[in-house]
Amino acid sequence: MDEQSTKERPQPPYPEAVGHPLTHSIRSMPDVLAFRDRALAGHDIARTYFFGPGDVYNLTHPSHVRRVLIDDRDTFSKSEDFHIAFDDGLVAVEGEQWQQQRRILQPLFSRDSVRSYGDGICEQIRRRTGSWSHGDRIDLQAEMKRLTLEVLFATLFGRELELNGDSELRSAAGQLKEWFAPTSYPLPTWIPTPARWRFKRGRRRLRTAADELLAEAAGGPSPDEAEDLLSLLVGIRQRRGDDGDVLADEQLRDQVVTLIFAGHETTAATLALALFEIARRPVVRAEFHREIDRLDGPPTPADVPDLEVTERLIRETLRLYPPVYILPRESAREVTVDGYRIPADVPVWLGIRQIHRDGRFYDAPKRFRPERWRDGSDDRPDFAYAPFGGGPRLCIGRQFALLEAKLALATIGRRFTLSRAGEDTGERANTSIDDSPIEHTTEPPLSADMTLRLASGTDFYLRER
C-alpha cells in the first residue's frame, strides 16, 4: 500500500460507550479495568485518549498480537515507560542491545537451569508457610508477595530475606508499578503525584539494593562454581573482561532491578487469585485436594509432572486474570491495521485481558473454569492465550514462574484451606469453608496498574486441614 492511500485510511474510532475523549482520563481513574471493558467491548481496535500520553491505540485480537510481536515486530517498539521503570534491563532495551542481553541471560533460564532451582524454591515456600498457623488472618496478596520475593532472593541472588524483616526492600520491590497508577498515569508527566513520588523513591532504593548485591557477589566463585544467577553473571563479567558478550556494571544493576520486580510481582498475583478462586469453589477445591493428597509428602520438584489439576488451575487463573493485562508498545512508523491508520510514534496497547475474555475464543469467557484445559487440545488461534507475551520476546522467566506457582499452590493447598474474612467485622464469622454449590460469578476485588492483582486488604483465614 502506498503512502498516499495509507493517509486516506480512517483512524480507529473513539468508543461511544465511554463518552467524549476529553473525559477518558477522568473516567478511567476510578476503575481502569471497568473503563477498558466498556471502551473495548465489541471493538477489535479502538482509540482512547489520556492527557499524558495522548491518543492510545488499543488492539484486541489475537492476529494483532501476532503481528506486533512477530510478523511486524520492527514496527512496534517498547514504550518509553519501560525505560523509565527499568532503564537498560532486558524488558526495556531493543535491537542489538536486547539480543546481546538475551544471549547472556537465556541459558540461565533454560529448562535445566530452572529445574536446578527447584529445591531452593521448595525450601523458601515451606519456610514461609511454616510461619503460618491455624486461625491466622492474612492479607492474601501481601503474603504471596512476601513469599515470591523470598523465593527470588534465595534462589537467584543467594540471599535469604528475613521472614519479618527487610521491610524497606520489600516495600521498594513493588513500587516500580506506581508509575502506572491509574490516578496519575493519564496525567502529563510533569505533574507531581503521590504515586510518582513513591515510584521514584522505590526505584532509588532498588538501584541501591542491586548495587549492594553486586558488590557482595564480586570476587566470588568462578562461573563454573557459582550457585546462583547473580554470582554467575558477575563471574562471567570478571572472567571475560571487555571481550565477548558481557554486561557492563550499570546493565547488571538494571537486570537485577528488573528481576526483583518482574520476578516476584506477577507470580504473587497469580497465586493470590488462584487461591481466591479455590477458596470459593468447592468442586474445584475438592479436585485440587484429591490430587495433592495423593502425594507421598510435601510437594517436591519431582511431583510437578503429576500436578495436572494444579497446572489447570494456574492456567485458568492466568487466562482470566493475566497479570500483564496490557502489553504496551509504540509505533515506529505509520501503519494500517484492519483498515485503520495508526500514526507513527503513538502508544499501541495489546489488550491481553480483552482477548482472554473474548467469547469468540472461549465458552463462558468470564467464568473460572479450569476444566476447559483438561484435554490439552487447543484449537484457538495463536495468541488467543498470551499471558507471557510471545515471539522472540516471550517472557524469559516463564518456566521459573510456572514451576514456582505449581509448587507454592500445591504446598499451601496440602496443608491449609482458606476462607475469606468477613468484610463488615473483624470477627471470625466466615472461617467455615464455602461448600455452596452456587457458582460464583462476581469478580474478586482487583487492583490494576502495571500489573493486575488481587486488591490489598483482601483478608483470608487459614485453616489447617
N, C-alpha and C positions, 0 to 999 in steps of 0.2 A: 504494500500500500504506500502511495507516495505521500510526501509531507502535506501537500495541499488537501488531499482527501482526509487525512487524519485530522487536520484543523477543522474540517467541516463536521466531524462527529460531535454529538452532544456529550456533555459531561453527565456523570451519573446524577440521578435525582436526589434532592433532599426529601427524606420521608415525611409525608404529611402527618403521620401519627405522633411526631414529637415537636410539631409546631415550627415556627419561624427559625431559621438557622441562628439568628442572633440570640435566641433563647436556649440553645443547646447546652451551652456551658452551665447555666444555672440549673437547667432541668436534669443534667447528668450528675450533679454533685451529691444529692441525697442518696441516690442508688444507681450507680453506673451500670450494674447488671440489668436492672429493670429498664433503664433507658435504652441500652443496646438491644434488649429483646424486643422492645416496642419499635425501635427505629428500623431494625433489620428484618423484622417479620415479613416474609413474602418478597424480600429483595435479595438477590444474589450479589448485587453491587449497589452501593448507595453512598451518599456523602453525608457527613456530619461536620459541624463547624464548631471550633473552640477558639476563644480569644487568643490563646497562646500559639498553638501550632497552626491555626487556620483551618482550611478545609482538610478533612481526613477522608480518605477513600477506602471504604470497607469492602472487602471481598470475602464472600461466604459460601463458596462452592469448592468441592474437592479439586476440580480442574484448575481453579485459581491457585490453590496451594501448590499443586504440581508445577504450574507454570512459574510461580515466583521462586520456589525452592530448587527446581531442577531445570526445566526447559529454557527458561529465560532469566536465570538467576543473576546474570551480569547486569541486568536492567534494574534489579531491585537490591539495594544495599542496606546494611544495618543503619538504623537511625542514629542521630547524634545523642539521643538519650542513653544508648548503650555505652558510649564513650564517657559520658558524664558520670555514669554509675561505676563502670568497670575499667576505665582508662584503656590500657592495651591488653586486657585479658582476652582469653580465647573467644568469648562470646561477642566481643565488640569489634575485633580487628577484621580486616578484609584483605583480599588479594594474596600477594606473596607472603606477607606477614602472617596471615592466617594459615596458609599452607605450611609454613615453617613450624609454627606452634603446634599445629595438628600432628605433624610428623613426629615431633618430640613427645607429645602427650599421649597419642593414641595407644602405643604399646603399654602404657601404664594403666590403661582401662580396658585392655583386652579381656576376653572371657577368662583366660587362665589367671591373669593378674587379679581380676575381681574375685575369683574363687579363693585366692590366697588371703583375701581379707575376711573370709567367712567366719573363722573362729574369733577374730577380734570383734567383728560385728556382734556375734552372739554374746560375747563377754560383756560388752557395753549394754546391750539390751537387758541382760539378766541383772547387771549392776543397777540400772535404773529401776526396773520393775521390782527388784529385791528391796527397794526402799519404800514400796507401797504396802499398805495393809488393808485388811477388810474394813470397810466403812469409810475409808479416806474419801475426801471430796477433792477432785482435781479439775482445773481448767484444762480441758482436753487438748485444745490447740497448743497452749503454752507448754504442757507437759510433753507433747510429741516433739516440739521444737527443742526442748531440753535434751530429749533422748537422741534425736538425729544429730544435733551438734556434738554431743559426746561421742557418738559413733564416728563422725567425721574426723574430729581431732585425734582420737585414739588410733584410728586405722591409717589415715592418710598423713597425719602430721606427727605421729608418735608422741603425743602429749595427752595425758588423761586429765580432763577437766574435773574440778571439784563438784560433787553432786549438789551441794548447796552454796557454791561459791562462784567465782569468776563472773559476777553479775554484770560488771561493766562490759566485758567482752560479749556476753550473751545478749545484752541489750543492743550493742552496736551491730551484731551479726544480722539482725533483722531490719536495720534502719535504712539500708540502701533502697528498699521498696518505697520509702517515704517520698522519693522524687516523683512517684507516680500516684500519689494520693489523690483521689477524686476531688477533694476540696481545693486542691491547688494546681494540679496538672493542667486543667483547662485555661488557667490564667497565664498571662505573659511572664516569662522567666525573671523579669526584673522586679516583680512584686514579691517582697519577702513574706513568707508564710511560716507558721509553726512547723509544718511538715518539712519544708525545705531546710529549715534550721536543724531539725532532727536528722535529716539526711546528711547534711554537711558534717555534723558532729559525729555521726556514726561512721562516715567514710574516713574521717581523720583517725578515728580510733582503730578501724580495721587496718588501715595502712600501717599504723604503728605496730599493731599486733603482728602483721605479716613480716615487717622488718625484724621484729624480735624473734619470730620463729625461724627466719632465715639465718639470723646471726647465731642462734643456738645450733642449727644444723651445719653451719660452716665448720670445716675441719673434721667432720665426722668420717664415717666409713666410706670406702670406695663404692662406686655404683654397684659393683658385683656383691657387696656385702650389706648394702642398705636394706633396712627392714620396713621402710615406709616411703611414700611417694615424695615427701618433701626432701628427705635425705638423698634420695635417688636423683632428683632434679639438681640439687646443689652439687652432688658428686659429679654429675655429668659436666656441669659448668667448670668445676675445678680441674677436671681431667683434660678437657678439650681446649681450655683457654679460649682463644678467639677463632678457632678453626671449627668448621662443620656447623651443624645445627645446634645452636646454644641459645639460651635466653639470657639477656642482659639483666642486671640487678633489678631495674625498675619493672621489666617484664615479668621476672619471677615474682616480685611483690604483687603485681596485678593478677597473676594466676592464682596466688594464694587468696587474695581478696575475693576473686570470682568463685573459687572453690568453697570458701567459707559461706558465702550467701547461697549460691546455686546448689551446693552440695548438701544442704540440710532443709532449706525453706520448703521446697516443693514436696519432698518426701514426707515431711511433717504434715503438710496439708492433706496429702493422700491418706496417711494413716488416720488422722483425726476424723476425716469424713467417712472412711470405711468403717471405723469403729462406731461412729454415729449411726450409720445405716444398719449395721449388725445389731446394735442395741435395740432398735425399734422394729425389727423384722424377725419374729420368732421362727418362721420356716427357714429363712436364710441362716439364722443363728444355729438352729439345730443341725443343719447340714454341715456347717462350718465346724461345730463341736465334734460331730462324728468323725470328721477327717482328722482333726488334730488329736483326738483322744485315742486314735489307733496307733499313734507314735509310741515308741518304747520309753520315751522320756522327753525332756525339754527339746524343742526343735533344734536341729543342727543343719549345717550346710548340706550334709548327705541326704537329708529328708526333703530338700526343696523340690526335686523332680516329682515327688509323690503328693505335693500340696496343690492339687489341681483345683479344688474348690477355693482355696486361698487365692490362687492366681486369678480365678474368675472374679472374685470379689475386688481385687485390686484393679483388674482391667476395666470392670464396670465403673468403679469409682473414678478412674482416670477419664472414662468417656463422659460421664455425667457432670463431673466436676474437674475438668482439666486445670491443673494449677497454672500452667501457662495458657490462659484462655484467649489471649491475643498474641499473635506473632507480628510485631511491628517491623516494617521496612520503609524504605524511601525510594522513590522512583529516580533513576539516574538519567532518564530521558523520557520524552513523551511517548506514550504507548496506548494502544487500543485494547480494551478488554470487553468482550461480549458486546461489541458495537459502541462502547462508550469510550470517550477520550479521557485519559489520565495525564495531566501535565507532568513535566519534569520537576524534580526536586520538591515533591509533596509527600506527606505521610501516607503509606499504604498499609492498612491493618488487615491481617488474615484473621477472621473470626472463628477460631477453633471451637469455642463453645457453641456457636450457632450451627456449625457443621455437625458436631457431635449430637445435637438435639434436633436434627432435621428429619422429619417424617418420611422423606424420600429414601432415606438410608437406614432408618431404624424403626421397627414397630414400637409403639408406645414409647416414643423417644424421651419423654420426661420422667419415666418410671425407672426406678432402680431395680434392674432385673439381671443379675449375674448369669442366670441360666441361658441368656442369649448367646453366650460364648461357649456353651457346653460342647458342641460337636466339633469345634475347632475350625470349621469351614467358614469362609467369609467371601460372599460374592459381591460385597460392596465395592464401589470404585476406590482406587488408590487414594489415600489421604482423606477418606471419609472418617478415618480414625487416625489422629495425628497428635497425641499428647506430648510426644518428644520431638515434634517437627519432622524433618525428613530430608532426603537428599544428602549431599556431601556434609551438610551441617547438622545432621542428626545428632541429638544430644550425646556428647561423649560419655557422660556419666550414666547413661540409661541402664546398663547392666548392673552397675553398682546400686542404683536406686531401687531397681526391682528386687534384687537379692535382699537388700536391707528391709524393704517393705514386707516381703513374704515372711522373713524370719521374725520381724517385730510383731506383725499381726498374729502369727501363729503362737508366738511365745506369750503374748498378752492374753489371747483367747484361751489358751490352755489353762491358765491359772485364774483368770478373772472373767466375770461378766460385768458389763457397765450398765447403769441406769441413769437417765438424765435427772438431775436435781430439779426440785420444784422451782418454778420461776417466780412465785409470789412470796415464798418464805424461805428461811434457811433451814427449816425442819427437814428431816429425812423421810418425808412423806412418800417419796417416789422411789424408794430403794427396792421395791418389788420389781421383778422382771416383767417386761411387757410381753404377755402371751396372747394379746388380742389378735384374732385372725384378720382384722381390718388392715388393708394395705394403706400405709401412709403415703400421701401424695404431696404434702406440703414440703417446701424447700427447707433445708436446715438454715439456721442463721449464718449468713455468709459475709465475708469481707473481700474486697477486690481492689487491688492497685496494680503493682507489678505482677502479683500472683493472686489466685483465687484460693480461699481457705475458709475453714470454719471460724466464725467470729470469736474473738477473745471474750472470755467470761461465760462461755457455754460450758457449764459445770456438770460433771458426772460423778456418781458414787461408784466406788469399786466394791465388788462383792466376790469373795473367794468362792471358787467352785468346789 
